[in-house]
């Protein structure tokens, strides 16, 4: 049997309304800089994105999320914004953005932009005015400026550490040339934090939201949504003398942050249909996360629990359950993004089963080590089938549908990530998951650009993952992803109810949703399905099925079974693992 059977399906009715499209959407994350280059300068742009929209539509995506494309000096590739109302010239113009937006809507694809409001760029006019202004003046009140410690103010005002490494404080030179105050930056020194306790900041971003909503943008993904507001007085973090001891609670998840999202939600509701808000939120408990998802705040939040798990059925199941328990709204699931190593690489490495550090969960998704790429590709396909079968939205990072591995062996001279630079090379950073996509198996940049070089060099082995090759191969990762996205709703519908099934063995998880069953086998042996399930042939299987009635090792399968019955006590012992969610 081939990887995908042709068992026909009758489309199931869905209950998702047009205004609530986001509840079960498949969203393609486009890292514009690396998606496709339309003008030959080696940098992805809106001309390239427009040319590649058909590929996103063919994949079966409902929306596309754009990483920041505003005017920026590109010190952190767009997450350092100099002008929130302009497109960066390296990506095109507002007119080219509008053309892309119009074509996306024509194809039935919604567009979600990235809102980075915790910080801006040092090139932003407000920060330039602050540098030219006086200590204590209104220009500096938009940011966190403080006098230094010590007799001459040469020591930082506090012990907070940057997420990218080193102190979160940088000293400026005053207009008269003397050493001056310090400013706070949670990330790179080129990204000064706004002071959200200043009403002027809140009013500015309300206007920015309306600017893009008025153009027709369908929503925003909110970067570091648990940030923005800092503890009053910026107290030293007592975790360690140098501020490095665990999660700095004074820096994140302050109560006042919810006032921001109440105002933003009210703005989103002014439009018809209402605009969408989804948060990138890293907090230590599901209770803290649920606070962001109250009816008058964000529509949805990413659940990263699944992303940081090893290839272990019990851990994956627990992560799913945690996500479903977190809030009344369906989660936004993701297995990869622009900040972590690619799924193929993570699942192709030796698996570490100890739980990730709650104060630094993302570290579990940035490990180095040797990779079995073939095994990683197989597992990544299966993980995608698991994610796409779950209630909620599924976010696909560009290149995952091609089975791309992380590029570890970039030349040091090519690396541009501030994490690499600020750690003096101790941390590889995120460049390896941002290498431009391969579209063709030939050419200087594998079809990404018609110019001589891409902004990050592509390894020669990227050619074997080219989209054009995979599009014609029914057994490719692209074909598997396409089958999954196209069959998802007709099999599982929009039913948020998930019923766990007892597989009877360790290393396998299974559940029913709608009129479908998803079975994930994380073991190295084929899994024979219980006869009582009577699922028939798979609608989709992520690996070749060699024996009917079995799910291959390191694979997932979807089954259509409207007559499925959970084994009763007369069939088999009752399972404590079978329950409604």
DRENKOL-913037 format. One line per field, with one value per residue (C-alpha): residue in three letters; x, y, z. Coordinates in pm, 1 decimal. Each point is the difference from the previous one (the first is absolute). Layout:
BEGIN
code: (ALA|...)
X: (X|...)
Y: (Y|...)
Z: (Z|...)
This chain:
BEGIN
code: (UNK|UNK|UNK|UNK|UNK|UNK|UNK|UNK|UNK|UNK|UNK|UNK|UNK|UNK|UNK|UNK|UNK|UNK|UNK|UNK|UNK|UNK|UNK|UNK|UNK|UNK|UNK|UNK|UNK|UNK|UNK|UNK|UNK|UNK|UNK|UNK|UNK|UNK|UNK|UNK|UNK|UNK|UNK|UNK|UNK|UNK|UNK|UNK|UNK|UNK|UNK|UNK|UNK|UNK|UNK|UNK|UNK|UNK|UNK|UNK|UNK|UNK|UNK|UNK|UNK|UNK|UNK|UNK|UNK|UNK|UNK|UNK|UNK|UNK|UNK|UNK|UNK|UNK|UNK|UNK|UNK|UNK|UNK|UNK|UNK|UNK|UNK|UNK|UNK|UNK|UNK|UNK|UNK|UNK|UNK|UNK|UNK|UNK|UNK|UNK|UNK|UNK|UNK|UNK|UNK|UNK|UNK|UNK|UNK|UNK|UNK|UNK|UNK|UNK|UNK|UNK|UNK|UNK|UNK|UNK|UNK|UNK|UNK|UNK|UNK|UNK|UNK|UNK|UNK|UNK|UNK|UNK|UNK|UNK|UNK|UNK|UNK|UNK|UNK|UNK|UNK|UNK|UNK|UNK|UNK|UNK|UNK|UNK|UNK|UNK|UNK|UNK|UNK|UNK|UNK|UNK|UNK|UNK|UNK|UNK|UNK|UNK|UNK|UNK|UNK|UNK|UNK|UNK|UNK|UNK|UNK|UNK|UNK|UNK|UNK|UNK|UNK|UNK|UNK|UNK|UNK|UNK|UNK|UNK|UNK|UNK|UNK|UNK|UNK|UNK|UNK|UNK|UNK|UNK|UNK|UNK|UNK|UNK|UNK|UNK|UNK|UNK|UNK|UNK|UNK|UNK|UNK|UNK|UNK|UNK|UNK|UNK|UNK|UNK|UNK|UNK|UNK|UNK|UNK|UNK|UNK|UNK|UNK|UNK|UNK|UNK|UNK|UNK|UNK|UNK|UNK|UNK|UNK|UNK|UNK|UNK|UNK|UNK|UNK|UNK|UNK|UNK|UNK|UNK|UNK|UNK|UNK|UNK|UNK|UNK|UNK|UNK|UNK|UNK|UNK|UNK|UNK|UNK|UNK|UNK|UNK|UNK|UNK|UNK|UNK|UNK|UNK|UNK|UNK|UNK|UNK|UNK|UNK|UNK|UNK|UNK|UNK|UNK|UNK|UNK|UNK|UNK|UNK|UNK|UNK|UNK|UNK|UNK|UNK|UNK|UNK|UNK|UNK|UNK|UNK|UNK|UNK|UNK|UNK|UNK|UNK|UNK|UNK|UNK|UNK|UNK|UNK|UNK|UNK|UNK|UNK|UNK|UNK|UNK|UNK|UNK|UNK|UNK|UNK|UNK|UNK|UNK|UNK|UNK|UNK|UNK|UNK|UNK|UNK|UNK|UNK|UNK|UNK|UNK|UNK|UNK|UNK|UNK|UNK|UNK|UNK|UNK|UNK|UNK|UNK|UNK|UNK|UNK|UNK|UNK|UNK|UNK|UNK|UNK|UNK|UNK|UNK|UNK|UNK|UNK|UNK|UNK|UNK|UNK|UNK|UNK|UNK|UNK|UNK|UNK|UNK|UNK|UNK|UNK|UNK|UNK|UNK|UNK|UNK|UNK|UNK|UNK|UNK|UNK|UNK|UNK|UNK|UNK|UNK|UNK|UNK|UNK|UNK|UNK|UNK|UNK|UNK|UNK|UNK|UNK|UNK|UNK|UNK|UNK|UNK|UNK|UNK|UNK|UNK|UNK|UNK|UNK|UNK|UNK|UNK|UNK|UNK|UNK|UNK|UNK|UNK|UNK|UNK|UNK|UNK|UNK|UNK|UNK|UNK|UNK|UNK|UNK|UNK|UNK|UNK|UNK|UNK|UNK|UNK|UNK|UNK|UNK|UNK|UNK|UNK|UNK|UNK|UNK|UNK|UNK|UNK|UNK|UNK|UNK|UNK|UNK|UNK|UNK|UNK|UNK|UNK|UNK|UNK|UNK|UNK|UNK|UNK|UNK|UNK|UNK|UNK|UNK|UNK|UNK|UNK|UNK|UNK|UNK|UNK|UNK|UNK|UNK|UNK|UNK|UNK|UNK|UNK|UNK|UNK|UNK|UNK|UNK|UNK|UNK|UNK|UNK|UNK|UNK|UNK|UNK|UNK|UNK|UNK|UNK|UNK|UNK|UNK|UNK|UNK|UNK|UNK|UNK|UNK|UNK|UNK|UNK|UNK|UNK|UNK|UNK|UNK|UNK|UNK|UNK|UNK|UNK|UNK|UNK|UNK|UNK|UNK|UNK|UNK|UNK|UNK|UNK|UNK|UNK|UNK|UNK|UNK|UNK|UNK|UNK|UNK|UNK|UNK|UNK|UNK|UNK|UNK|UNK|UNK|UNK|UNK|UNK|UNK|UNK|UNK|UNK|UNK|UNK|UNK|UNK|UNK|UNK|UNK|UNK|UNK|UNK|UNK|UNK|UNK|UNK|UNK|UNK|UNK|UNK|UNK|UNK|UNK)
X: (0.0|126.7|43.3|-339.6|-300.8|-281.7|-284.1|-275.1|-147.4|-329.7|69.7|-105.1|-200.4|197.1|-127.2|279.0|-146.9|166.3|79.7|164.2|209.1|302.9|-139.0|112.5|209.1|315.9|235.3|320.2|279.7|187.9|340.9|-5.2|376.0|45.1|-317.7|74.5|191.1|-175.4|257.8|328.0|169.7|14.8|-258.6|-356.9|-263.3|-366.5|54.0|130.1|-275.8|-260.8|157.0|-7.9|-356.4|-130.9|229.9|-145.9|-353.3|79.2|119.4|-348.4|77.3|-269.7|231.5|357.1|186.3|273.3|302.0|71.7|30.2|-1.1|279.8|297.8|380.5|-26.6|224.1|-241.4|-153.8|-313.6|-54.8|168.7|-252.6|78.2|-338.3|-314.9|-193.7|246.2|124.1|375.3|151.5|181.2|-344.0|-173.3|-250.9|-341.3|-144.7|165.6|-127.8|-352.3|29.7|105.0|-286.6|-256.1|120.4|6.5|-361.3|-95.5|140.6|-191.5|312.6|-11.2|305.6|131.0|283.8|250.6|-39.7|322.1|-99.7|223.8|285.8|98.0|328.3|255.2|-67.0|-363.7|-69.7|-118.9|326.7|204.7|-193.5|72.9|373.1|-16.7|-219.1|78.2|-5.4|-349.2|-146.0|-316.8|198.7|176.4|-320.9|-113.7|281.5|173.4|288.1|175.5|312.8|279.9|129.4|338.8|169.5|16.7|-309.2|216.3|-182.7|-334.1|-311.4|-92.4|91.2|-250.0|136.7|-84.5|-170.6|273.8|278.7|180.9|-142.1|-344.4|137.4|204.7|148.6|-41.3|216.3|-180.3|-28.7|290.3|226.1|7.3|-90.1|-368.8|-299.6|-74.1|-296.4|-168.1|-13.6|-141.2|163.7|271.8|145.9|-147.0|-348.8|-88.8|-308.1|-297.5|-136.6|-358.9|-92.5|17.1|-345.1|166.7|138.9|-340.8|-162.3|267.6|-51.2|-377.1|51.3|246.8|-255.2|-265.8|241.4|46.0|-354.6|-126.4|220.0|-173.5|243.2|-191.9|187.4|322.8|229.1|132.8|370.4|107.3|-356.4|87.3|247.4|-73.8|-68.1|280.7|-29.0|-34.4|341.3|190.7|116.4|307.7|-76.3|97.3|58.1|374.3|226.2|59.2|-365.8|49.7|-185.5|-302.7|-309.8|4.7|-360.2|44.0|68.5|-300.7|-371.8|-91.2|-369.7|-23.3|80.6|-361.4|-118.9|189.1|-183.7|-340.0|49.9|134.8|-289.5|-246.8|171.6|-9.2|-373.2|-60.6|48.7|-226.1|98.3|182.6|377.3|203.9|262.0|228.4|275.3|348.9|-9.7|257.1|-131.7|65.6|-353.8|-320.9|-183.7|219.6|-52.5|-378.0|-6.3|101.7|-292.6|-286.3|-293.4|114.0|370.6|177.4|-186.1|271.7|347.0|273.1|46.6|369.7|-21.6|-17.6|296.9|242.0|-85.7|222.8|-118.3|-192.0|-371.7|-71.6|174.3|-175.8|-336.8|60.4|92.5|-320.6|-206.1|168.1|-79.8|-362.7|-41.0|153.8|-301.1|-344.7|135.0|162.7|380.3|231.8|238.1|347.3|284.7|250.4|54.3|274.6|145.4|69.6|179.7|-199.7|-222.3|190.5|321.2|-152.6|-165.8|305.4|223.2|42.3|-313.2|31.4|-296.7|51.3|-249.9|115.7|83.6|-326.7|202.5|171.7|-219.7|129.0|349.4|-139.7|-65.5|350.6|224.3|307.1|108.7|10.7|-319.2|-148.5|-176.5|-195.0|-138.8|-66.2|-198.2|-209.7|-77.2|-64.2|-267.6|-165.1|14.3|-168.5|-280.4|-44.7|-10.8|-236.1|-244.3|-33.6|-272.2|122.6|214.2|317.5|292.8|243.4|339.7|122.3|217.5|-149.1|-221.7|321.5|155.8|292.1|259.0|176.7|315.6|264.5|308.9|-42.4|332.1|61.6|39.7|-353.1|-178.3|-203.6|-218.8|52.9|0.6|313.5|159.9|-84.0|110.4|334.2|-90.3|-86.9|-358.1|-67.6|-312.1|-284.2|159.9|-9.0|-380.7|-14.5|205.7|-194.3|-232.9|98.5|-250.3|198.0|282.2|234.2|130.5|215.5|-273.3|-218.7|-268.3|-35.6|144.0|110.7|300.9|338.1|-31.0|-259.1|33.4|91.1|188.3|-192.0|185.6|27.0|-214.3|-296.9|-61.1|-137.1|-278.6|-108.5|-371.8|-14.1|137.2|-232.3|-306.6|28.2|75.0|-309.4|220.6|171.1|-39.6|-181.8|-252.5|-58.5|-54.5|-233.9|-208.4|-16.4|-110.6|-258.0|-158.6|11.5|-341.7|-192.1|126.3|7.8|-235.9|12.7|-92.1|199.4|-74.9|290.7|-37.3|316.2|12.0|197.0|251.2|89.1|374.5|253.6|147.2|-331.1|-267.3|-341.8|-311.1|-330.9|-130.1|-296.0|-21.5|371.1|262.7|362.7|257.9|362.3|260.3|327.0|153.7|238.8|-249.7|-326.1|-312.0|-293.7|-329.5|-249.9|-268.8|-272.0|80.2|-94.3|160.9|49.9|279.9|172.9|-113.1|355.3|310.0|329.2|210.2|-58.7|-238.4|139.8|-252.8|-370.3|-131.3|337.6|147.6|367.8|274.5|63.9|-315.1|-352.9|-321.5|-348.0|-306.4|-361.2|-231.4|-348.1|-90.0|296.8|-85.0|231.2|48.1|-256.9|68.4|-125.2|264.0|300.9|88.4|-116.3|272.0|61.3|159.3|-325.4|-189.1|-170.2|179.5)
Y: (0.0|347.3|266.5|153.9|-214.1|131.9|-93.4|251.8|225.3|178.9|354.3|47.5|298.9|258.3|239.8|255.1|333.9|239.4|234.5|-283.4|-139.1|-5.1|-274.8|-285.7|179.7|-127.9|298.3|14.2|196.8|190.1|131.8|255.4|41.8|-369.8|-98.0|115.5|285.1|182.8|261.2|-194.8|172.4|-321.1|112.4|-129.5|264.4|59.8|-56.0|-346.2|-59.5|95.0|-243.8|-273.9|52.1|-277.1|-245.1|104.2|-30.9|-339.3|-117.9|67.3|286.2|235.5|284.5|120.5|158.2|241.7|52.9|373.7|178.1|360.4|249.1|-117.1|13.9|-383.0|-42.8|-272.7|-45.5|200.4|-39.1|339.3|233.9|356.5|81.4|-199.2|144.7|-70.8|-313.8|-47.5|89.2|-335.0|-166.6|247.1|281.0|53.6|-34.4|-340.8|-101.2|103.5|-204.2|-302.5|55.8|28.6|-318.0|-191.0|100.2|-96.5|-346.9|-20.9|44.2|237.0|202.6|29.0|242.6|1.2|268.1|75.9|249.6|-95.4|187.3|185.3|83.2|252.8|151.6|71.9|379.0|-17.6|-152.2|242.5|280.8|-159.7|-1.8|366.7|83.4|68.0|-243.9|2.0|157.2|-118.9|-157.4|-238.3|-73.2|-219.5|-242.3|-123.3|243.5|-5.6|144.2|-248.8|-118.6|79.3|331.0|86.6|-192.3|-249.3|-306.4|-119.2|115.4|-360.4|-363.8|-97.6|-218.1|8.0|-302.8|12.3|-3.8|263.4|294.5|134.6|353.3|210.5|340.8|289.7|299.6|324.0|277.5|185.0|-304.8|-112.2|-351.6|7.5|-201.0|-364.0|-148.1|-338.3|-260.3|-345.3|-128.1|160.1|342.2|112.5|-71.9|246.5|-93.8|232.8|115.5|-117.1|187.8|312.3|63.1|145.7|-343.9|-166.1|263.0|-37.7|-373.1|31.8|219.5|-248.2|-281.3|207.0|96.4|-363.4|-114.4|281.8|-138.8|-336.9|-196.6|-278.5|-16.2|11.7|-248.0|184.1|-45.5|-61.9|74.7|-74.7|288.3|367.9|104.7|-22.2|-12.9|349.7|134.8|-268.2|-181.1|-222.1|-364.5|-198.0|-328.3|73.5|296.7|40.5|-46.6|-334.1|-223.7|-137.7|184.1|371.0|49.5|378.5|7.2|-199.2|-70.5|306.5|49.9|324.8|-176.8|-115.5|360.6|13.3|-298.0|114.7|319.1|-186.1|-246.1|289.8|146.3|-337.0|-24.7|333.4|-172.5|-231.5|-274.9|46.2|-11.2|-276.3|13.5|-290.3|23.1|-141.2|-54.0|-180.5|-26.3|-266.8|-135.0|-63.0|219.8|296.9|-67.6|-22.6|357.4|123.6|-184.2|153.4|100.9|361.6|-68.9|-217.3|-245.0|-263.2|-78.0|-229.3|-322.0|-78.5|-308.9|-223.6|171.8|-71.9|-368.3|-294.6|-281.3|-176.8|-82.1|59.4|337.3|106.3|-106.4|191.5|310.6|-26.9|-39.7|298.4|210.8|-105.9|64.5|347.2|204.1|-6.9|112.6|-256.2|31.4|109.8|-295.0|13.7|-246.5|254.0|368.4|249.2|-20.6|-373.6|-279.1|-172.1|-294.9|-247.5|76.4|-11.9|-336.2|-136.9|64.0|-218.2|56.0|142.6|-97.9|223.9|285.2|337.8|277.0|198.9|322.6|-72.2|-240.4|121.8|-136.7|-351.4|90.4|131.9|-297.1|-86.1|-353.3|-250.9|-48.1|-301.8|199.3|-291.4|-88.3|367.0|43.0|-306.7|118.7|359.1|-115.5|-201.6|290.4|221.2|-254.6|10.4|381.3|31.3|-245.2|203.9|254.0|353.3|181.5|-151.3|224.6|-135.3|167.5|38.1|-289.0|-249.2|-124.7|-76.7|-194.5|242.2|-70.4|269.9|135.9|-31.4|51.4|361.5|184.1|218.3|298.0|-54.1|-12.2|310.4|-87.8|228.8|-311.7|-120.4|342.8|81.4|-344.0|24.9|-313.1|-210.5|-28.0|-75.3|211.8|-30.6|47.9|-373.9|-12.3|318.5|-110.6|90.9|-264.6|-226.1|22.3|-173.2|-258.2|220.3|355.2|206.8|24.3|-301.9|212.7|236.5|288.8|70.2|184.2|-152.4|-34.2|-33.9|208.8|-319.4|-271.6|-316.5|-330.0|-204.9|-275.4|241.0|-79.9|-346.5|166.6|234.9|66.3|-82.2|-350.7|-68.8|134.7|-279.5|-273.6|-155.7|-132.7|330.3|204.6|265.9|-254.5|-134.0|351.2|81.5|-312.1|79.1|360.1|-80.1|-291.7|152.0|163.4|-267.0|-259.1|185.5|291.4|284.5|-216.6|113.0|-322.7|-241.3|-353.1|-185.1|-365.1|-267.7|-151.9|-274.4|56.9|265.1|217.6|51.5|264.2|3.8|211.9|52.4|337.6|61.1|-310.1|-59.8|-184.2|106.8|-260.3|98.4|-275.5|126.6|-345.8|-178.6|-281.9|-8.7|37.8|-236.5|180.2|-152.4|-185.7|160.3|339.6|-124.6|302.5|-145.7|123.6|327.1|317.9|128.0|-169.9|185.5|-306.5|-295.4|-259.7|-346.2|-202.8|82.5|94.9|123.2|344.9|-1.9|94.6|372.9|82.6|129.6|-101.3|150.3|-219.8|77.3|-204.4|139.1|-331.0|4.2|-123.7|16.2|-354.5|-73.0|-207.6|-304.4|51.4|82.3|131.7|358.0|252.5|289.6|181.5|30.2|316.1|300.9|333.0)
Z: (0.0|-81.8|261.8|-72.9|-78.8|-214.8|228.0|-85.7|264.3|21.6|120.6|359.3|111.0|194.2|262.0|-28.7|-105.8|-242.2|287.9|193.7|-285.7|229.8|226.1|-225.1|-261.9|-162.8|1.8|-204.2|165.7|-269.4|100.5|-281.6|-18.4|-78.5|-186.0|-355.8|-164.0|-281.6|-98.9|3.1|294.6|205.8|257.0|4.9|-71.0|-79.0|-370.0|86.9|252.0|-258.0|-246.3|263.1|122.6|-223.1|178.9|335.6|-136.3|-153.1|338.9|134.3|237.7|125.5|96.5|-15.4|290.1|-106.6|219.8|42.3|-333.3|123.7|-59.9|204.8|9.5|10.1|301.6|111.0|-344.8|52.0|371.5|38.2|-157.0|-104.4|-159.0|74.4|-294.4|-282.4|-174.5|13.0|-341.0|-15.5|-9.4|-231.9|33.8|155.1|-349.1|-41.3|342.6|-104.3|-320.6|204.2|246.4|-280.2|-170.4|328.4|65.2|-355.4|69.7|328.1|212.3|295.4|97.5|356.0|71.1|285.1|266.1|189.0|268.5|290.9|-165.1|-314.5|-175.6|114.5|-344.5|89.4|-0.4|360.8|117.8|-204.1|168.1|336.8|-73.1|-87.6|298.2|363.2|292.5|145.0|-314.2|-176.0|-286.2|237.7|190.7|-291.2|88.7|314.2|55.0|335.6|159.5|53.6|334.4|152.0|60.7|-369.3|-114.5|-186.3|133.9|-139.2|187.7|78.6|-48.3|-267.6|-279.0|-368.1|-153.8|-265.0|259.8|205.0|189.7|-91.1|48.5|-243.6|71.3|-239.5|-77.7|77.9|-264.9|165.1|-45.4|363.4|117.7|83.4|107.0|-68.8|-187.8|43.3|-277.0|72.2|-317.4|-212.7|78.8|-332.9|136.9|280.3|204.5|-0.2|335.7|-24.4|315.7|-216.6|-158.7|-309.5|-83.7|30.7|-221.6|-267.0|-33.4|-6.9|-306.1|-154.7|31.2|-171.0|-279.1|-104.1|76.4|-224.9|-282.1|34.7|216.9|174.2|328.7|193.7|163.7|305.6|63.8|361.2|111.2|362.7|-8.5|-57.8|361.0|256.8|377.8|142.5|100.1|-198.6|316.6|-8.0|-60.4|311.8|-187.4|-1.0|63.0|-371.6|-93.2|-175.7|244.7|-181.6|-123.3|84.8|109.8|19.5|-373.9|-121.3|47.0|201.6|88.8|-196.1|-327.0|-15.7|-33.6|-330.9|-144.2|120.5|-197.5|-303.6|6.0|7.2|-306.1|-177.8|69.4|-172.6|-337.2|-196.5|10.7|327.6|-25.3|163.5|277.8|92.4|259.0|32.7|375.1|210.1|356.1|264.9|41.7|-191.6|250.7|-89.1|-369.8|38.1|130.6|-347.1|-158.7|188.3|-225.0|-21.9|-66.8|-258.9|-219.5|16.4|128.0|-123.5|191.7|-7.2|221.0|-307.9|-163.5|286.4|53.1|-95.0|-224.9|273.5|-15.0|367.9|-1.9|-320.5|137.9|324.3|-200.9|-202.3|313.4|161.9|-305.9|-5.8|372.2|-12.6|-109.0|-150.4|-338.5|-231.0|0.4|-277.5|-40.2|-152.2|-41.2|-131.4|-64.1|-79.7|353.1|38.1|-179.5|-268.2|87.8|-219.6|186.6|348.0|-60.9|-178.0|301.5|305.6|205.9|352.2|214.5|299.6|15.8|-135.8|243.7|45.8|17.0|-333.6|-195.7|-334.9|77.4|-48.2|-364.0|-72.3|75.5|-201.8|-83.0|-283.6|-203.1|-174.8|-271.2|-147.4|342.7|73.8|-322.1|80.4|352.0|-104.3|-244.5|275.5|242.7|-260.0|-30.4|376.8|8.9|-294.9|158.1|319.6|80.1|-61.3|-253.9|-144.2|-93.1|-260.9|-19.1|-356.9|-114.1|245.3|-281.8|-192.1|287.4|25.4|271.1|200.7|-165.1|270.8|-217.3|-107.1|-22.7|302.5|-232.5|-134.1|334.1|80.6|298.6|303.3|219.8|-180.0|15.1|363.5|122.0|-186.3|-191.9|304.8|-127.9|-366.0|0.7|-247.7|-341.8|-70.9|-19.8|-208.8|-300.2|-319.3|-139.0|-291.5|-285.8|-276.2|12.9|-202.5|-16.8|231.6|263.9|-81.6|-164.0|294.7|-200.8|-354.4|141.6|80.7|377.9|273.9|318.0|188.0|-190.1|-81.2|34.7|-318.1|152.7|14.1|-367.2|81.5|202.9|-282.9|-25.3|-372.4|62.4|291.3|-178.5|-257.0|256.6|167.8|281.3|82.6|316.5|-201.7|-127.2|351.0|139.4|-287.7|64.7|370.2|-42.1|-267.4|186.8|346.3|17.4|-190.3|248.2|331.2|-70.3|249.6|298.5|302.6|186.1|11.8|140.0|93.3|-98.1|181.0|-244.9|248.0|-34.8|91.1|-271.9|-183.2|43.2|-160.4|12.4|-169.3|-114.1|-225.8|-216.2|-11.6|197.8|25.4|99.5|63.4|35.8|150.8|31.2|-235.0|-63.7|-194.9|211.9|-72.2|46.5|248.3|-199.5|209.6|-150.3|-351.5|-171.9|-347.2|-226.9|91.2|-167.6|41.1|132.2|29.6|-90.0|-236.0|141.8|-59.1|203.1|2.5|342.2|126.4|53.5|-103.9|247.8|51.1|-192.2|39.8|-173.4|-29.7|-30.7|-84.4|216.5|65.6|166.7|236.2|344.9|297.4|133.4|268.2|313.0|-189.3|-270.9|215.5|343.7|54.6|-66.4|234.4|-295.6|-195.2|81.4|-151.2|-25.2)
